Amino acid sequence: MNYNSDTLYKLMILYMLKSAAEPLTLLQISTFFVEKEYTDFLKIQGHVKALEDQ
């Protein structure tokens, strides 16, 4: 399968939310991605918003 980065980030966010023992905040999700240097806060914020809208 060939996913673009937007799809991978959304899948990772959904997996994090599903696997977490308690609800995660946007800050917790963003911190993970920024600390791992996957992407920046604004892109993750956009992906979370897109997932909320869907």
Rosetta blueprint (number, residue, H / E / L):
1 M L
2 N L
3 Y L
4 N L
5 S H
6 D H
7 T H
8 L H
9 Y H
10 K H
11 L H
12 M H
13 I H
14 L H
15 Y H
16 M H
17 L H
18 K H
19 S H
20 A L
21 A L
22 E L
23 P L
24 L L
25 T L
26 L H
27 L H
28 Q H
29 I H
30 S H
31 T H
32 F H
33 F H
34 V H
35 E H
36 K L
37 E L
38 Y L
39 T L
40 D L
41 F H
42 L H
43 K H
44 I H
45 Q H
46 G H
47 H H
48 V H
49 K H
50 A H
51 L H
52 E H
53 D H
54 Q L
